[in-house]
């Protein structure tokens, strides 16, 4: 599809864009309307579900609280207190008397809370329970109820199980509590068991639950059923499902199981905080009314799309008129006509692009002129460097010295000068490349100084020092140092017969290469000379220094520096500072010429 659109004309693409834009806008409006309505209906449905579940939770909670109240009333009854005292004193002979006295109390408990199915009071002298119910032979202390009570403080509620204490074999929910002690009565090993039929709890649980719930149940916070079906549903073992159930006291959340979406609503009990009422509803059934809204929105979107197809074609032709004018200008520029310019009566965005295109053409013309100027300056600098290398006066002095030394049969000096001159030219030419290494540059200036000491014997001594041999492999511009030492010899030692010194020292400071040329010649006005070197409007006082300075700017830009200091007849110092990371500053065309 993408490749197909690339092959279409701009007019067709903008037409398609119009259609898509209008359709997408209508779709966005329709979808937004749909989701607003759906959200309101969904929120209302969710809140109704939450209210229903909360009412069921409150109904169960109310019954559990009533049972607690009834049990507390039992423990404050006089007959119950007498039984506790007899049990505490191990008065086995009073068992039947106490059993008969508690019958009315048990009947009163069932009358006050009808959901109570059976009551058992376990003591060391025997179990007390309604005599109209049939007790099993299993002692309370042998049941799982007793074992679980030992692991928990306070009241114990036990989920649905088969009654181990009475012979009806019904499924019940049990509440187990230790008897309260009285004054001078410990009530140890005395327990009260209240059994409630789980079917009764289910009736209270479902009294307010509507038929829309796919499934509802009273479960623990671990997902285990408390009443009703003991069948464990698949999602009740899902850690994500259980984590969401335990996130708060009540609420609802979406859940997907078997590729079907459900709304899960829950509310925890206040008496048993690890029990909760959970209702599960199919979202398709719950939100069935929203489908009607969805189809209405889809019909509106389809109708508006047809209208968009008709209107967008006319709009496309009108809007593309200034763009076609710009296209004609660009075509002429492609034919190397840089003088053409865009003009349009429109003030729209396309026209602004055309005017910016005019500005770009102006800047391209300026850049072309600037490149030509830079090229001219580079050629001038290279010519001056070559002239400095092959200075006629230097050649004359050197050859003249060689001649007289030959006449005086100083053949060793002549041989040495010939080798130095040959090495000087070889290093200076550098195979036609502008970039050399620091080692070759130092060798070049050393050969030059060696020749000049032969031409001006006894006038000066020299030294060349590099603090770190690792720096010798760094790439630098060629012929940077020879013009500087030539300047020292010709101007610094012009009127000097001896005692002159020239010292070249190379060091590294942070990420800079520092080259210092020092002599003890006549000196100069450093500030005046520096202005002449750097300011083109000033009188040119030193062609050698100016040549070096402009070559540094040409190849290193503002990363390189030239500094001058001078104390006449003591120390005149020229400091060159060059960046070590020159790969970012040397023009691309020269990078292939490095010598590593």
Beta strands, then each sheet from edge to edge (+ up, - down):
strand 1: 116-123
strand 2: 126-129
strand 3: 156-162
strand 4: 171-178
strand 5: 191-197
strand 6: 215-220
strand 7: 250-257
strand 8: 260-268
strand 9: 275-282
strand 10: 435-437
strand 11: 460-466
strand 12: 475-477
strand 13: 500-509
strand 14: 512-519
strand 15: 561-567
strand 16: 571-579
sheet 1: 2+ 1- 5+ 4- 3+
sheet 2: 6+ 9- 8+ 7-
sheet 3: 10+ 12-
sheet 4: 11+ 13+ 14- 16+ 15-
end
